[in-house]
């Protein structure tokens, strides 16, 4: 019979930054979805980078998207040893705030799919009052996340999102429905996120 012992160890985690040379007006922290490659994820935001600083933490587990080589994607967590993965996320994200000297009140958050669970859990746990929080294609259970500010939090769900149908029976934030599937496009970002 096997027994398990968890050992705390240091780990290098990556944060990607897009900061305009001539300064920026606002900071956005972006949370990618399951198995996404950061370059592929960020390309939809390229249009908006001239006066925006983007900070993109990468999920702590990397793997090849297909087969044994090629493009690499990342995951925030699995169901295995979930409680410790959450603690690792908290440490990583809080250190990111400190290292980049992020003023939460002047910073926005965009989280997609699996990134929504990570971002909402973190914001709720540490009562982070961001300027604006946008969850895209991810359900947020308000009973488990009472510290989210509903006046600053938006939930976007596609009218043809096959992943969301079974999850909509939970008490969630008031949602905004858009024409589309699970995924966002630059056009949708322009219409709903970067329109202010």
KEKE-3310 file (N, C-alpha, C; in steps of 0.2 Angstrom, whole numbers, plus 5000, padded with zeros to 4 digits):
npx = (5004:5003:5008:5007:5017:5017:5028:5035:5041:5052:5046:5048:5038:5029:5026:5019:5022:5015:5019:5017:5029:5028:5021:5006:4988:4980:4980:4978:4975:4976:4968:4971:4963:4960:4973:4978:4990:5000:5004:4995:4983:4985:4985:4972:4971:4980:4977:4973:4984:4991:4989:4988:4993:4997:4996:5000:4998:5004:4997:5002:5005:5012:5011:5012:5001:4997:5001:5018:5027:5029:5018:5015:5004:4995:4989:4978:4974:4970:4959:4967:4975:4969:4968:4981:4986:4978:4983:4996:4993:4988:4999:5008:5000:4998:5011:5015:5007:5013:5027:5025:5020:5006:4992:4977:4965:4965:4966:4961:4953:4953:4946:4946:4936:4943:4951:4943:4938:4950:4953:4942:4941:4953:4952:4940:4945:4955:4949:4950:4948:4946:4946:4938:4930:4930:4922:4923:4914:4914:4908:4903:4901:4891:4888:4899:4908:4907:4913:4915:4913:4898:4894:4905:4908:4907:4899:4901:4892:4891:4878:4878:4886:4891:4898:4893:4879:4876:4880:4873:4864:4868:4869:4873:4883:4874:4872:4879:4873:4881:4882:4888:4900:4909:4921:4931:4933:4943:4934:4923:4929:4932:4919:4913:4922:4933:4927:4926)
npy = (4994:5011:5026:5044:5059:5076:5088:5104:5114:5125:5133:5138:5150:5157:5174:5184:5199:5213:5229:5245:5256:5269:5271:5268:5267:5259:5244:5227:5211:5195:5179:5164:5150:5132:5122:5131:5140:5153:5163:5161:5164:5177:5184:5189:5200:5209:5220:5230:5234:5246:5257:5250:5240:5223:5209:5193:5179:5162:5146:5133:5121:5114:5107:5097:5101:5093:5076:5071:5082:5099:5113:5121:5120:5126:5122:5126:5118:5101:5089:5081:5081:5093:5104:5107:5112:5123:5131:5133:5141:5153:5157:5160:5170:5180:5184:5189:5200:5208:5208:5215:5227:5230:5240:5236:5242:5250:5241:5230:5214:5200:5184:5168:5154:5140:5148:5157:5150:5150:5163:5169:5162:5166:5180:5180:5174:5182:5194:5204:5219:5223:5235:5232:5216:5203:5189:5176:5164:5155:5148:5156:5152:5160:5157:5151:5160:5173:5185:5192:5207:5211:5223:5226:5216:5205:5193:5184:5175:5164:5162:5150:5141:5126:5121:5126:5124:5113:5119:5130:5129:5133:5146:5160:5175:5189:5188:5192:5189:5184:5184:5169:5156:5146:5152:5168:5182:5195:5205:5203:5206:5219:5224:5221:5222:5231:5243:5255)
npz = (5000:4996:5003:5005:5004:5005:4999:5001:4988:4979:4964:4947:4940:4926:4920:4908:4900:4892:4889:4884:4876:4877:4889:4899:4901:4908:4917:4913:4920:4913:4912:4906:4897:4899:4893:4884:4874:4877:4868:4858:4864:4868:4856:4852:4859:4854:4847:4856:4863:4863:4873:4884:4898:4898:4909:4910:4919:4919:4919:4931:4926:4913:4896:4881:4868:4858:4856:4858:4856:4850:4850:4866:4879:4894:4910:4924:4934:4940:4946:4954:4970:4973:4983:4987:4975:4973:4984:4979:4968:4974:4981:4970:4962:4972:4974:4961:4961:4970:4965:4953:4958:4958:4958:4964:4964:4953:4942:4930:4927:4916:4913:4906:4903:4910:4917:4924:4935:4943:4944:4950:4962:4968:4969:4978:4989:4994:4995:4985:4977:4963:4949:4938:4934:4922:4917:4906:4898:4909:4924:4939:4955:4966:4979:4984:4983:4990:4992:4980:4971:4965:4958:4951:4943:4929:4919:4904:4892:4879:4866:4860:4867:4870:4881:4892:4895:4905:4916:4920:4931:4943:4956:4949:4944:4937:4920:4903:4888:4872:4854:4849:4852:4864:4864:4863:4852:4843:4839:4847:4860:4858:4857:4869:4880:4879:4876:4883)
capx = (5000:5007:5007:5009:5019:5018:5034:5034:5047:5051:5045:5048:5032:5030:5021:5020:5020:5015:5019:5019:5035:5026:5017:5000:4983:4977:4983:4973:4978:4973:4969:4970:4959:4963:4978:4980:4996:5000:5005:4989:4978:4986:4984:4966:4972:4985:4974:4972:4990:4995:4989:4986:4998:4994:5000:4997:5001:5003:4995:5008:5006:5013:5011:5011:4994:4996:5006:5024:5031:5026:5016:5014:4998:4995:4983:4978:4974:4966:4956:4972:4978:4967:4969:4988:4987:4975:4988:5002:4991:4987:5006:5010:4997:5000:5018:5014:5004:5019:5033:5023:5018:5000:4987:4971:4959:4966:4968:4955:4954:4949:4947:4942:4935:4946:4954:4938:4938:4956:4953:4936:4943:4959:4949:4936:4949:4959:4944:4953:4943:4948:4942:4933:4932:4926:4923:4921:4913:4915:4903:4905:4896:4891:4887:4906:4912:4903:4917:4915:4909:4893:4894:4911:4910:4903:4899:4899:4891:4889:4871:4879:4891:4889:4901:4890:4872:4875:4883:4869:4859:4870:4868:4878:4882:4870:4876:4878:4874:4883:4881:4894:4902:4913:4927:4930:4936:4945:4928:4919:4932:4931:4912:4910:4927:4937:4923:4925)
capy = (5000:5017:5032:5050:5064:5082:5092:5111:5116:5131:5132:5144:5151:5163:5179:5187:5206:5218:5235:5250:5260:5276:5271:5264:5270:5254:5237:5221:5204:5190:5172:5159:5144:5125:5120:5137:5143:5161:5167:5160:5167:5184:5187:5192:5206:5213:5227:5235:5235:5253:5260:5245:5235:5217:5205:5186:5173:5156:5140:5130:5114:5114:5100:5097:5101:5087:5071:5072:5088:5104:5118:5119:5123:5126:5121:5129:5113:5096:5086:5078:5085:5100:5109:5110:5116:5130:5135:5135:5146:5158:5160:5163:5176:5185:5186:5193:5207:5211:5210:5220:5233:5231:5243:5232:5246:5253:5236:5225:5206:5196:5177:5164:5147:5137:5154:5160:5147:5152:5170:5170:5159:5170:5186:5179:5172:5188:5200:5209:5224:5226:5240:5228:5209:5201:5182:5174:5157:5152:5149:5158:5150:5165:5154:5149:5166:5179:5192:5195:5213:5210:5229:5227:5209:5204:5187:5184:5168:5164:5159:5144:5138:5119:5119:5130:5122:5109:5122:5136:5128:5136:5153:5164:5182:5191:5187:5195:5184:5187:5179:5165:5150:5146:5156:5175:5185:5202:5209:5202:5209:5226:5226:5220:5223:5237:5248:5260)
capz = (5000:4995:5007:5001:5008:5001:5000:4998:4985:4975:4957:4943:4936:4921:4919:4902:4901:4886:4891:4879:4877:4879:4895:4898:4905:4913:4917:4913:4921:4909:4914:4900:4898:4899:4887:4880:4873:4879:4862:4854:4869:4868:4849:4851:4863:4851:4844:4861:4867:4863:4879:4890:4900:4899:4913:4909:4923:4916:4923:4933:4923:4905:4893:4874:4866:4854:4856:4862:4855:4847:4854:4873:4883:4901:4914:4931:4939:4939:4952:4958:4975:4972:4988:4986:4968:4974:4988:4975:4964:4978:4982:4964:4960:4976:4973:4955:4963:4974:4961:4948:4961:4955:4962:4963:4963:4946:4938:4928:4926:4911:4914:4901:4904:4916:4921:4928:4942:4946:4946:4955:4969:4971:4971:4983:4995:4997:4995:4980:4975:4956:4946:4934:4933:4917:4917:4899:4897:4915:4929:4945:4960:4971:4986:4986:4982:4992:4992:4973:4970:4959:4954:4947:4940:4923:4916:4897:4890:4872:4866:4857:4870:4872:4887:4898:4896:4911:4922:4922:4936:4949:4957:4946:4943:4931:4914:4897:4882:4866:4849:4848:4855:4870:4863:4861:4846:4844:4838:4854:4865:4856:4858:4876:4885:4877:4873:4888)
cpx = (5004:5004:5009:5011:5020:5024:5034:5041:5046:5050:5045:5042:5033:5025:5024:5018:5020:5014:5021:5025:5033:5021:5010:4995:4980:4980:4977:4977:4973:4974:4967:4966:4963:4967:4980:4987:4996:5000:4998:4983:4979:4984:4978:4966:4977:4983:4974:4978:4994:4995:4987:4992:4995:4999:4996:5001:4999:5002:5002:5009:5006:5013:5010:5004:4992:5002:5012:5029:5026:5024:5014:5008:4999:4989:4983:4978:4970:4962:4961:4975:4976:4968:4976:4989:4984:4980:4994:4999:4990:4994:5009:5007:4998:5007:5019:5012:5010:5025:5031:5020:5011:4995:4980:4966:4959:4968:4961:4958:4950:4951:4943:4942:4938:4949:4949:4938:4944:4955:4948:4938:4949:4956:4944:4940:4952:4955:4948:4948:4945:4943:4936:4935:4927:4927:4920:4920:4915:4910:4906:4899:4896:4890:4894:4910:4908:4906:4918:4910:4904:4893:4900:4913:4905:4904:4897:4898:4888:4882:4872:4885:4889:4892:4897:4883:4871:4877:4878:4864:4862:4869:4874:4877:4877:4875:4874:4879:4876:4882:4887:4895:4905:4918:4926:4934:4938:4939:4924:4922:4931:4923:4910:4916:4931:4933:4922:4931)
cpy = (5006:5023:5038:5055:5070:5086:5099:5112:5122:5129:5139:5145:5157:5167:5183:5194:5210:5225:5240:5254:5267:5277:5268:5268:5266:5248:5232:5215:5199:5183:5168:5153:5138:5124:5125:5139:5150:5165:5167:5164:5174:5188:5191:5199:5211:5220:5232:5236:5241:5257:5256:5241:5228:5212:5198:5181:5167:5150:5136:5124:5115:5107:5102:5097:5095:5082:5073:5078:5093:5110:5116:5123:5123:5125:5124:5124:5107:5094:5083:5083:5092:5105:5112:5114:5123:5134:5137:5141:5153:5162:5163:5169:5182:5188:5190:5200:5211:5213:5215:5227:5235:5234:5240:5237:5250:5248:5232:5218:5204:5189:5173:5157:5144:5143:5157:5157:5149:5159:5172:5167:5163:5177:5186:5178:5178:5195:5206:5213:5227:5231:5237:5221:5206:5193:5180:5167:5153:5153:5151:5157:5156:5163:5152:5155:5173:5186:5195:5201:5212:5217:5230:5221:5208:5197:5186:5177:5168:5160:5152:5140:5131:5117:5121:5127:5118:5113:5128:5135:5130:5143:5157:5171:5183:5191:5191:5190:5188:5182:5175:5159:5151:5152:5164:5177:5192:5206:5208:5206:5217:5228:5226:5222:5229:5242:5254:5265)
cpz = (5000:5000:5003:5006:5003:5003:4997:4995:4981:4968:4953:4939:4932:4921:4913:4902:4894:4889:4886:4881:4880:4885:4893:4903:4910:4912:4917:4915:4917:4911:4908:4902:4898:4892:4882:4880:4874:4873:4858:4858:4868:4861:4848:4855:4859:4849:4850:4866:4867:4869:4885:4891:4902:4904:4913:4913:4919:4921:4925:4930:4916:4902:4885:4872:4862:4854:4860:4861:4851:4851:4861:4875:4890:4904:4921:4936:4937:4946:4957:4963:4974:4977:4988:4980:4969:4979:4984:4970:4968:4979:4976:4962:4965:4976:4966:4957:4966:4969:4956:4951:4958:4960:4960:4961:4956:4941:4936:4927:4921:4912:4909:4903:4911:4921:4925:4935:4946:4948:4951:4962:4972:4973:4977:4990:4998:4997:4991:4976:4968:4954:4942:4933:4928:4916:4910:4899:4903:4920:4935:4950:4966:4978:4989:4986:4984:4992:4985:4974:4964:4955:4950:4943:4935:4921:4909:4895:4883:4871:4862:4860:4873:4878:4893:4900:4903:4917:4924:4927:4943:4950:4955:4946:4937:4925:4908:4892:4876:4861:4848:4852:4862:4870:4861:4855:4848:4844:4844:4859:4864:4858:4866:4882:4884:4874:4878:4887)
residu = (UNK:UNK:UNK:UNK:UNK:UNK:UNK:UNK:UNK:UNK:UNK:UNK:UNK:UNK:UNK:UNK:UNK:UNK:UNK:UNK:UNK:UNK:UNK:UNK:UNK:UNK:UNK:UNK:UNK:UNK:UNK:UNK:UNK:UNK:UNK:UNK:UNK:UNK:UNK:UNK:UNK:UNK:UNK:UNK:UNK:UNK:UNK:UNK:UNK:UNK:UNK:UNK:UNK:UNK:UNK:UNK:UNK:UNK:UNK:UNK:UNK:UNK:UNK:UNK:UNK:UNK:UNK:UNK:UNK:UNK:UNK:UNK:UNK:UNK:UNK:UNK:UNK:UNK:UNK:UNK:UNK:UNK:UNK:UNK:UNK:UNK:UNK:UNK:UNK:UNK:UNK:UNK:UNK:UNK:UNK:UNK:UNK:UNK:UNK:UNK:UNK:UNK:UNK:UNK:UNK:UNK:UNK:UNK:UNK:UNK:UNK:UNK:UNK:UNK:UNK:UNK:UNK:UNK:UNK:UNK:UNK:UNK:UNK:UNK:UNK:UNK:UNK:UNK:UNK:UNK:UNK:UNK:UNK:UNK:UNK:UNK:UNK:UNK:UNK:UNK:UNK:UNK:UNK:UNK:UNK:UNK:UNK:UNK:UNK:UNK:UNK:UNK:UNK:UNK:UNK:UNK:UNK:UNK:UNK:UNK:UNK:UNK:UNK:UNK:UNK:UNK:UNK:UNK:UNK:UNK:UNK:UNK:UNK:UNK:UNK:UNK:UNK:UNK:UNK:UNK:UNK:UNK:UNK:UNK:UNK:UNK:UNK:UNK:UNK:UNK:UNK:UNK:UNK:UNK:UNK:UNK)
# end
